Amino acid sequence: MTKMARLPPIVFGHALRGLWDLADGATFLNHGSFGACPKPVLRAYRALQAEMEAAPDQFIEGRIMPNGEQTALRTTIDRVARFAGTSGARCALVENATVGIQCILESIDLQPGDTILLTNHQYPAVLLAAAHRCRRSGASVRIATIPSDSTPNDIVDRIGRAATGSVKLAIIDHISSATAMLFPVDDIVRSLREKGVPTLIDGAHAIGQIPLDIEAIGADWYVSNAHKWLYACRGTALLQATDEAASITRPLIASHFVDLGFPRAFDYPGTRDYCGWLALPHALDFFEALEPDALRAHTQQSIFAAIYHLSAAGATPASTPRGLAMQAFVLPQRRPVEATDVAWLKERLWSQARIQVGANAFDGQLLLRISAQAYVDDEDFHELAVALDRIGWPGR
Ligand SMILES: Cc1ncc(COP(=O)(O)O)c(C=O)c1O
């Protein structure tokens, strides 16, 4: 019997840092905000741009606009959709989660007296977009309050109890931004469906960070940023709709394909740089080459290392870790958080220690958020704890 050659296991941490363009001498612990595109994906993106510049008509007309249904863009969407547990026929690419959510807000019918249901963990731009849409139609936003120490059952209960009256849409995070909490979206969607409430899951942080089965979640719409945890070029997000929801889902921009209905109506929003979208298969190749199970084991172990190191500097986890690559910490203050505290903390850690973190004000508290990633080492969290101890934070 011939023996199969075994590849050595991937060594995560600083050994992989050269795969990214991240600045030398800096510690990057905020992958969750804007992502970081690896060099092989950027190379593929730039090669596509070179092809586009060499023959613009052939490129756009050949890959995006053919009369037939199976464009290069559609083949790309089919692959990423399969990866996320759904089908390309139910998915479109959009610029980002903000655009995807805005499309749904504009697609639904809202009348005076109707409600859009959100939670107090909602990403601020999403809250603003919902409030803006409501203002135009006489509808209103309702906020379900979820304490950060809630159990999954508590979360389902609290959202269910807030879903009374004429709720036309519930927008629920899969993974919240400031608090980095995992929401039990399958149970939330099921309970809201029983009440006849349509759901849009904001999975901005989900694809690539956790295994994803969009069909199993069963929401009317699901949106996820591929440019965060799936290593895609910025400006790449997946928008999925069930067949029923697809019938009312319209793009923000009406262009040549507008009469084709969802999803193809989204495929050609006019002349733009489509190279980032077309480079998406390269991001998936990169992600898969990192061995997703091993990567996840690394990021989960890193979160426990972060809790160990940051606890020594006086930070306490804002919520129970539930298998994510992000964790928020409360930085205890002698007074409620003030508007300038977040910028102070981020600026000092960067200017005095060259450490990039996420930070937010939430529920009167100052939250620090860290992201584990393939290129992050446990020693990065030790370095952050030492810097925090030295620099402090406002109101410590
Ligand atoms: C939960 C959540 N929703 C939406 C967004 C918006 O993402 P984008 O700026 O890519 O549209 C973010 C960004 O971090 C987020 O964390």
The ligand as a Gaussian input file, in Angstrom:
#p B3LYP/6-31G(d) Opt

LIG

0 1
 C      -23.369000      44.247000      12.117000
 C      -22.950000      45.155000      10.994000
 N      -23.840000      45.485000      10.057000
 C      -23.518000      46.261000       9.008000
 C      -22.238000      46.744000       8.868000
 C      -21.932000      47.620000       7.683000
 O      -20.973000      47.054000       6.869000
 P      -20.504000      47.858000       5.559000
 O      -19.899000      49.132000       6.037000
 O      -19.527000      46.961000       4.891000
 O      -21.716000      48.100000       4.775000
 C      -21.269000      46.438000       9.815000
 C      -19.901000      46.959000       9.681000
 O      -19.022000      46.684000      10.435000
 C      -21.633000      45.631000      10.922000
 O      -20.753000      45.342000      11.882000

